Amino acid sequence: GHVHIARVDGGLPKRLTDFASGASAPRWMPDSHGLIVSVTRREADQLLLTDTTGAWPRPLTGSASGDHWDAQPSPDGKQVAFTYRPFDDLNRLDICVIDLASGQIHTVYGKPGIRTRDPRWSPDGRWIAFISQKAGNDDLWMVRPDGESLHQVTKLGYGISQFAWHPQAQEILLIVNRAGAY
């Protein structure tokens, strides 16, 4: 129920999330000092920004209208992409981006009844790839962080279950689910 930090050379882990009754899904910020954690507040999963000392967190999300999951900081650490599930349409998952300087959140992609998930920044920060059921299967899609240039990458007739960017942002590895055979 808490996030701990452990040194790789050994020793006891230190709990970082004393500010909450429970926390999960930690993500390092690119500066290696900040980290994003998920907590439940206002009956919804929220994202908070703290640091390696467990300092009092800065809320990144606070809306009680849905859950905020799978935080993914941009390579420059200025933005965070995440999956948003509105409570008024539980078959909908949106991809959103937070500008950390202003705190503004905008939806990069989202449609009623369509599930999108797993936002992942390209290594150069120019694209966000994600999995969407927009075309019927779990296909790979890409969009610019401002929501422009949305396009479908895969049309395999099978669902994508996982993917990973090439370090130079030239290719993406995929795991394809062919009727239960991955």
N, C-alpha and C positions, 0 to 999 in steps of 0.2 A: 503493500500500500504506500510505499515511499520510494523516492529516488535517492540512491546512495552513490558516492564516488569512492572508488578504490584505486590505490596506486598499483601499477603493474609490478613493482618490485616487492609488493607484499604489505602486510599491515591490515588493521581493521578498517572496513569501509566506514565512511562518515555519512550520516544522513543529512541531505541537503534541504529536504522539504518539510521542516518543522512548522512552516507557516500554513500547512493544510492538513486535514485529517487523512488524506490519501493523495497520492500523485502517481502518474505513470507516463509512459511513452516519452522519455527524455530524448532531446535532440541537441547536439552541440551546435553552437553558432560558429561560423568560420573563424572567429578570433580566438577560439579555444577557451574562452573565459565565460561567455554567456551560454545559457542553455534554456531551452523551451521545455516546459512540462505541461501535462494535462492534469486538470483537477475537475471535480464536480462542484459547481457553484450555481445557485439559482436553478437547480434541477436539470442542468445541462452540462455537458463536458466543455470546459473552457481551456484556453491556452494562456500560459503565464510565462514571462521572461524573468529569469533569475540569473545568478552567477555561481561560480564554483565554491563560494563561501556560504551559499544558501541565503543570501541577502533577501530582504523583503521583496516580493516579486512585483513586477509591473504587469498588470493585466493587458493582454493583447486582444482578447475577445471578452465580451460580457453579456451578449444577448441571450436572453432566456428563451428565444424562439427556436433554438435548435442546438445540435451538438457540433463541436469544432474538433476535428481529428487530423492526425497525420501531418503535423507541422514539418515543413521542409524549407529551411532558410536558403535564400539565394546565395550564389557563390561570393558575392560582395558583402553579404550580411545586411543589406539595406531593406530587404523585403522577405516575407515569409508566405509561402503557398500552403494551403491546407484544404481539407475536404470538409464541407459543411452539409449537415443533414437537417433540413427544416422539419420541425415536428408536425406541421400541417400537411406534409406530403412525405411519408416515410419511404416511398419508392423513389425519392429524389435525392441525389447527392450532387453537390455543386463543387467546382474548383474556385477558390477565392484566393486573393492576395492581399496581405497587409503591408502598407508602407510604414516601416518602423519609425521614421522621423515624424510623420504627421498622425499616425494611428488610423489613417483612412483604410477602409476595407472595401474592395470592389470584387464583384463576381467576374471571373475570367470566362467561365462557361457554366451554364446551368439551364435546364429545361424541365418543366413539370413531368413527373413520371419517368425521368431518365436518370440512371445512376452513372456517375463519373467518380473516379477514385484514383488514388496513388499519384498525386502530382509530384513530378521530379524535374528539377531544373537541369537544363543542359549545362555542361561545365563552364561555358562562356556566359551563361546567364541570359542568353537571347531567346530561349524557348522554354516552355513548360510542356513536358510530355505527360500524358495521363491515359488511363483506360476508361473507355466510355461504352455504354450500351446503345448509344444513339442510332447505330446502323443495325441493331439486332443482336450482335455478338459483343463480347468484351474485346473491342478493337483498340489499337493504339492510335491516339490523336495527338496533335501538337497545336500550340497556340502561343502567341507572343504574350509577355506578362501584362500588356495593356489590353488584352482580349482580342487583338487583331490577328489576322492571318490564320484562323482556325482551319485545320485540314486533317483528313483521315490519312494515317500512315499505313495501316494494315487492312486488308480485305481478304482474309484467309478462309472465311466460313467456319472458323473455329475460334474459341475464346483465347485471349492472352491472359495468363495468370500472373506473370511477373515480367519485369524488364529492367534493364540497366544501361545507362549511357556509356559510350566509349569515352575515354578521358579527353580526346580531342573533339568530341561532339560530332563525329562523322558517321557513326553507326550506333545502333541500339541492339543489344542482345534481348531475345525474347524467349519465354517459355510458353509454349502453346498447349492448350488443353484440347486434345482430340478425343472427345467423348470419354473422358476419364483417363486417357493415356497422355501423360505429360512428356 
